[in-house]
């Protein structure tokens, strides 16, 4: 069997550039949610979001292009020209559309996702024309699954997954109109949670067959051993209340990884902070696991980074495996009754070999990834 390994990754989040500030902030239970200042938010349900400092809004390049340009220029990683490119995003450069509509500046056509794909291809220097993966908030987890599958099936031996999404007035207004925002900031798995906080970020993950990675003497940072995708077809925005759709995705991932629930040391959950999502996830996990596992969500710290969430959380899960530490659930104060024994407001030391990362999104989509520490048998 062809093993799929991660050889490089990097990210930009509301904590700053790179993995270290994000890891340190989350590890210390510090939230990066701040008051929105790039547009007038007083009429919306919340005024808090996870925004990356130093970006220009509706002035020149889009927010996500600014993120991707900084990401690839600072990475210093040799990205093979023959890598297959998968770009994951939900709304892409929608701020260019906002600019065209609200100030009659620029062209609305520039906001098309194909244009962003072309720009990303030029930034990372790959020959592949690329593919857009846009499946709501499972976009980048689904892209990782599709990339890993292509490598395991022998279709290619190198895949670059890039992901990005940004906090714009359009995005913020949409979640506010759904009454999905917590005015006080997201509190995943908390008994008093009232909704999510929107966040933004970008990241990339370079996947290779283990054989190619060793041949090129690339570092092996972890292994993607299993993946599963499902759709519960329950509602346009609401997940299946019983968690069966997510549970199906997890079972598929475990089966593909040739492992079972006993080998999963901890879970990086989607954990948006909405009542329905968090309950759905816990029901799914309780149906799958014979006993509680340490479980965490990063969205009280980063905000919900939408299409980029799965990739950012995959990187953080690999870091947890490397650091032998399960991150705390930031902003957790009083665990929901269902969540007791699963979540913690404190970091949990754990020398786990294998972890599970899950995501869910609008339209009933679900994604699950089984990730294994570098040096572990696949």
N, C-alpha and C positions, 0 to 999 in steps of 0.2 A: 504494500500500500504506500502511496506517495504521501509523505507528511508535509503539511502546510505550516510554514514557520513565519513569524514576524521578524524582519531583519532591521527595520528602522521605523520610527514613528516620532511625531511631534505634534504640538497643539498650541493654540492661542485661546484663552478663555478670559472671562471678566477679571480673573486674578492677575493676568498679565501674559507675557510671552513665554512660552515653553512649559515643560512639565513641572519644573521645580516649584514655581510660585503657586501653581494650582494644587499640587500635592501638599505643600506646606500649609496652605490655607485650609484645605479640607481636613487635613490631619489634625489641625489645631482647632477645628470646629468654628472657624471664622467664615462668615458669609460675605460674598462679594456683591450681594444685592444692594443697589443704591437707588436714589430718586432719579427718575428719568429727566434729562435736561436737553435732549436733542430735539424734542417736539413738546408741544403743550399737552400735558397728560391729565390736567385737573378734572376734565369731564369724564374720565374713564374710571373703571371700577377700582383700579389700583394705580399708584404712581411709582411703583418699585419694579426694577428689572435688573438683570445681569448684563451690563454693557461693557464692552472693551474700551478702556481709556484711549484717548488720542485719535479717534477716527473722525473724519469729516463727513457730515451728513448732507446729502443733496448738494454737494459741491465737488464736482469732478467725478472720480471713479466711485463705483458703488461700495457699500460697506463690506460686502463679502469679497470683492476683488481686493480691497485694501488688506483684508485679513489674509487672503491666499497669497498675495504678493509678498507680504512680510514673512509669511510662513515658509515659502519655498526659497526666498532669498537668504534667510537666516539659517536654514536647516543644515547646509554643508554636507548633505548626504548625496552620494552618487546614485542618482535614479537612472536605471538602465533605459536606454532609448527604446528597447523592444518591450517595455512593460505595457501590459494592457491597462487602460485607464478607465476607472469607474468613478464618476462624480455624483455624490449624494447631496441632495438639497431639497427643501420644500418650496421655498419662494424665491431663492436665488437673488437676483438683482432687482427685486421689486421696488426698491427706492428710486431706481431710474424711471420706472413707470410713474411713481408718485411725482417725481420732479417734472415729468412731461405733462401730466394731467393738472397738477396744482399750480405750476409756475410757467407752463408752456415753454419749458426749456429742455432741449434735447429731444430724442426720439423714443417713443414708447416701444418701438421694435427692439431697441437695444437691451430691453429687460428680458428678452427671450432666453430660455435656459440653454439653447443651442449656442448662443453667443457666449455665454459664460463657460460652456464646455470648451469652446475654441480658445478662449483666453487662458483657461486652466492648462490646456494642452501646451500652449506656448510657454507658460510659466515653468512647467515641470520638464519640458524638453523631450516628451515622448513622441514616437512616430504614430502610435495608434490614434485613430480618429476619436476614440472614446465613446462611452455610453453613459447616459444620465439615468440614475436610479432615484426616483421620486415616489416614495411610498409612505407619505406622511412622516410620523416621528420614528418609524422603523427604517428610514431610508438608508442610513449608513450601516446599520447592523445587517440589513438585507444585502447591501453592496459587499460587505465582508463575506457573507455567506455565499454569494454568487461568485466572488473572486476565489474563495477557497475551493469551491466546487469545481471551478474551471481548472485549477491547478491539480486537484486530486484526480480529475478525469483525464488529465494529460493534454488538455486543450492548449495550455500555455504553462510556463514555469515561473512567471513573474507578473504580479498584479499590483498596481498602485491604486489604492482607494483614497480619494480625497473627499472631504465633507465640509460644508459651510452653511450657515444660516445667520441672519442678523435681526436685531430688534428695530423694526421700522414702525411708523405710525399705522400703516395698513395692518401689519401683523398684530400690533398691540390692540388696535380697535376691534379686530376680529375676535380675539380671545375675550376681550371685555364684553362684547356683545353677546357672547355665549355665557356670560356670568361665570367665567371659569377662573378668574384671578383672585388671589387672596390679598386683600388690602394691606395686610400686615407682613406679607411675604410668605412664600411657600413653606409648609411644615410637613414634609412627607411622613406618613404613617403616624402622625400625631392625632390624638383624640379630638383636638379642636381645629383641625385643618379645614381650610375653606376654599382651597383652590391652588393653582399653580402660579409661578412667576416666570415670565418670559425671559429667556437668556439668549446669548449669541456666542459663537465661537467657530473655529475652523481647526482642522487637523488632517493628517495623512497617516496612512499605514501601508508600508511596503511589505507585501507577502511574496514568498518564494517557495518553491519546492525545497525540501531540506537538502537534496542532492546539489542543486545549483548554489544554494547558500554556502554550503561547505566547500564547494569547488571554487567559489569566488572569495572564500575566507571572510564571509560576512558574519557579523555577530548574530546569534540566535537569541532573541529576546523573549520568546514564548511560542507556543504552538496553538493553532486553531484546530481543535480535534473534532468538533461536532457543531452542527448548525441545524436549525429548523425554522420554517416559516409556516404561518397558517393565517386564515381569515375566518373570523367567527360570524361575519355577515350579520351582526346584530343591529347596528345603527350607524348613521353617518358619522356621529361623533362619540357615541357612548360604547364602551366595551361590553362584551358579554358579561352579565352580572355574576355568573357562576364560575368564571375563570377557565372554562373548558377549552377555549380557543388557545389561550396561552399555554395551558398544560399540554395540549397536543404538540405545539411547537417545541416545548422542552423535551417531551418524550422522543420526538424525532431527532433532536440534537444529541440526546444521551445514547440513542441507538446507533447513530452514525459514529459517535465517539467510542463505541464499543465499551461503554461503562454504564454505571447505574447511579442512583441517587446517593448511595453510601459513599461514593468517591468525591462528591461535591463538598468542598470545605466551607464555602461561603457563597453568597449571592449578591451581585450588583444588580439591584432592581431598577425598574423604570421609575417608580416612585415619584409621580408628578406632584402629589399633594392634593389632588382632587379626591373627593370621597369615593367615587366609583372606581377609579383606577387602582388606588391603593388597596381597597377591599377586594377587587377582582384578583390582583396579584397574590395577595395573601391566601385567598381561597385556592388558587392554582397551586401554590407552593405546599399548602397543607394537604392537598390531594396527592401530591407527588412524594413528599418527604415523610418518613416515619417519625422523625423528630425535628425540632427547629434547627435551622442553620443561622449563623450570623449573617445578617442581611443589612444592606445600607442603600441609601439614595444620595446622590450628590446634588440634587436639584434645589435644595435649600441653600446651597452655596453658589453654584454656577447659574441658577435659573434653568429653565427647560430650553436647551439649545436646539430643540426641534430635530431637523434632519441630521444634524451633527452629533446628536446625543449618543447614539450607539457607538460611534467611533471613539469619541472622547471617553466614554465609559469603558470601552475595551482597553484603551491605553491605561486607564487608571486601575483596571482589574489586573492587568499584567504587572503594574507597579506594586499592587497589594501582594501579589504572589512573590515578587522579588524582595519586598521589604518585610515579608512575614507579618503583615498587619492588615486587618480589616478596617476600613475607614469608618468614622462615625457618621451618623445621619445628622447633618448640620441643621440646626434650628429645631430639632426634636426636643420637646419639653415634657410632654405626658404621652407616652405611647398609647395608641389605640388598644383596646382590649384584645383584639385579634392579633396585634403585633407584639404583644408582650412575649418575651423569650426569643424573639427574632431580631428586633432592632435595638440599637444602643446609641446614646448620645456621646459615648466615649469610644475611642479606638480600641479594637480587640486584637491582642497579639495572637497570631495563628500561623503556623508553618504548614500551610496547605499546598498541595500539588496541583489541584484542579478546582476551578471555580465556574460559576454560571453567570452570564450576563443576559438580561432580558429587556425587551422594549415592546411597546404597544403604541398604536396610533389610530387616527381617524379612519373610518371605513372598516374597522374591525381587524386591522392587520396586527400580527404578532410575530416577534422574532426572538430566537434564543441562540446563544453561542456558548459552547463549552470550550474553555480556555485552560491551557496547561502551562505550568512554569517551565522556563528554559532548563534543559538538562533532565526533564522528566521523560519517562517512556510514554510514547503516544499510544 
